[in-house]
Each structure stands twice: as C-alpha cells, then as structure tokens.
C-alpha cells in the first residue's frame, strides 16, 4: 500500500511536492528513508525532492550523510546523480571525504554511465580536491581523453569551466 508521501511523489508536480514536505515536516525522515533504499520509482524521486527542498549545508541532512554515502555505489545512474547533488550541498566531515572522493572517482571512470551522473561526481571530486591541493594531480589524470571522449561538447565545456573556475 502506498504511503501519503509515495502518492505525492507519483501524482504531484514539483511545487506541490515541495509544499507537501514543507507542510508535513514529519515526512522528511520517510523521504530520506525512501531516497536511500531501492523502492523504485519512489526512491530517486524522493532524492530529487529532498535536493529541491534543502538549503546549503542543511542541518536536517548532517546526520544523514553516512547513510547516503553507504548506499551511493549501488544505485542507478539517475538515483546516484540526485544523491550526489544532495551531498554536494553539504559540508562533508573529513572522516567521510576520502570515501566520497573514491566513490566519485569510481563513478567518473565508468565511461558508460550517463554524463549527468559523471558530471556530478566530477563536481564533487573538484570540491574535495579544492580542500586538498595534493589531489589536484588527480584532476589532470581524470581529464584524459578516454574519460571525456564520450561526453557531449556541452558537458566537456562545463567540465573545463568548472576546472578553470576553481
């Protein structure tokens, strides 16, 4: 049986979903639980909705970071993209940065993955490497042609804009 939140995720437009979570803060934990499980089609939609409702370094997500990271590798491309977007807006504790960096490099190196998830993984790589200059060499390695050849001109342009902007 569908929960109220699951019905909202499947039947409402984005603005109505955001309004639902705003008016039902008790639904936040259910949305997080859905986002980290694999109950499709609800799970990726819950992650998408959470990203749409959050603020930068949102305190409601601070305790959720380990749970999100623990499930990241096992999700489909679109689901990973939405979880990465949530993590990107958060300040990640040092104890988790190495693992997150490794997850993102692993995603980036899989050239068969959707460009949008790879791009979001690369954004996280750049963000983390900005705190640790010794990781800057990794960026150059990850921009080799065999990693970027499968990307569209627009995505490549965004990548290099991201690199030049840091």
Buried (B, 14 or more C-beta within 10 A) or exposed (E): EEEEBBEBBEEBEEEEBBBBBEEBEEBBEBBBBBBBEEEEEBBBBBBBBBBBBBEEEBEBBEEBBEBBBEBBEEBBBBBBBBBBBBBBBBEBEEEBBEBBBEBBBEBBEEEEBBBBBBBBBBBBBBBBBEEEEEBEEBBEEBBEEEBBEEBEEEBBEBBEEBBEEE
